[in-house]
């Protein structure tokens, strides 16, 4: 998604990938520079953002001790 001067893209990568460095490298290759304005991790392993709950919902979870 390109709405200059912003470019939005999704990256599927392995651990150890530095997304901020990737943006910097892309900007360098394009000759214009680049940096991250917003970054959001949508998953790691079996954990997905779509399955997350809000922090205030945690208080509603029954706990049997």
Secondary structure, DSSP 8 states (H G I E B T S, - for coil): -EETTEE-------TT--HHHHHHHHHHHHTS----S-----EETTEEGGG---HHHHTTS----
